[in-house]
Amino acid sequence: MQCFIYKSLIKNELYLYLETKDDFSKVPAALLKSLGKLEFVMELEITAQRKLAREDVNKVLSCLKEKGFFVQLPPKIHTESLAIINSKLVLH
């Protein structure tokens, strides 16, 4: 699966992965606003066999397929914080 990665210019080491380039329509407005200005970083082919530096590739693939986006948080945010943030991103 191709994905398109953007970095937040106001939140260091925070990245947004999209399934479609420049299509932010599936990202909740409040989340998009909190990310601030985004800058395109790269296009990346993600497969179940690919290793990602800080994320579980299957989790990223799943989020991209189900929600159309994935948020990669900075490494110093603990797992508990990540679980809370991700639970708030569930789309109804």
C-alpha positions as CSV (number, residue, x, y, z in Angstrom):
1,M,0.0,0.0,0.0
2,Q,1.3,3.4,-0.9
3,C,1.1,6.0,1.9
4,F,2.0,9.7,2.1
5,I,3.7,11.1,5.1
6,Y,3.5,14.6,6.5
7,K,5.3,16.1,9.5
8,S,3.8,18.6,11.9
9,L,5.8,21.9,11.8
10,I,4.7,22.8,15.4
11,K,5.0,19.4,17.0
12,N,8.5,17.9,16.7
13,E,8.6,14.2,15.6
14,L,4.9,14.0,15.0
15,Y,3.9,12.5,11.6
16,L,0.6,12.0,9.8
17,Y,0.3,9.1,7.3
18,L,-2.4,9.3,4.7
19,E,-3.7,6.7,2.2
20,T,-4.2,9.4,-0.4
21,K,-1.8,12.3,-1.1
22,D,-3.1,15.7,0.1
23,D,-6.5,14.2,1.1
24,F,-7.1,15.3,4.7
25,S,-10.9,14.7,4.5
26,K,-10.8,11.6,6.7
27,V,-8.8,13.2,9.5
28,P,-11.0,14.7,12.2
29,A,-11.0,18.5,12.1
30,A,-10.0,18.8,15.7
31,L,-7.0,16.5,15.2
32,L,-6.0,18.3,12.0
33,K,-6.1,21.6,13.7
34,S,-4.0,20.4,16.6
35,L,-1.3,19.2,14.2
36,G,-0.8,22.7,12.9
37,K,0.8,23.3,9.5
38,L,1.9,20.1,7.9
39,E,4.7,19.5,5.4
40,F,4.9,16.6,2.9
41,V,7.9,14.5,3.7
42,M,7.7,11.4,1.5
43,E,5.8,8.7,-0.3
44,L,6.3,5.2,1.1
45,E,5.3,1.7,0.0
46,I,4.1,-0.1,3.2
47,T,3.7,-3.9,3.2
48,A,3.4,-6.4,6.1
49,Q,7.0,-7.4,5.5
50,R,8.4,-3.9,5.7
51,K,10.0,-2.8,8.9
52,L,9.3,0.7,10.3
53,A,11.6,2.5,12.7
54,R,9.1,3.3,15.4
55,E,5.8,1.8,14.5
56,D,4.3,-1.7,14.1
57,V,3.7,-1.9,10.3
58,N,0.5,-4.0,10.7
59,K,-1.0,-1.3,13.0
60,V,-0.1,1.4,10.5
61,L,-1.6,-0.6,7.6
62,S,-4.8,-1.4,9.6
63,C,-5.3,2.3,10.5
64,L,-4.7,3.4,6.9
65,K,-7.2,0.9,5.6
66,E,-9.9,1.5,8.3
67,K,-9.6,5.3,8.9
68,G,-7.5,6.5,6.0
69,F,-4.8,8.0,8.2
70,F,-2.4,7.1,11.0
71,V,-0.7,9.5,13.5
72,Q,2.8,8.7,14.6
73,L,3.5,10.4,17.9
74,P,6.9,11.5,19.2
75,P,8.9,8.7,20.9
76,K,8.9,10.2,24.4
77,I,5.1,9.9,24.7
78,H,4.4,6.7,26.7
79,T,2.3,3.8,25.6
80,E,-0.5,4.8,28.0
81,S,-0.8,8.2,26.4
82,L,-0.8,6.7,23.0
83,A,-3.7,4.4,23.9
84,I,-5.7,7.4,25.2
85,I,-5.1,9.5,22.2
86,N,-5.9,6.7,19.7
87,S,-9.1,5.9,21.6
88,K,-10.2,9.4,21.0
89,L,-9.5,9.1,17.3
90,V,-12.1,6.4,16.7
91,L,-14.4,7.5,14.0
92,H,-18.1,6.9,14.6
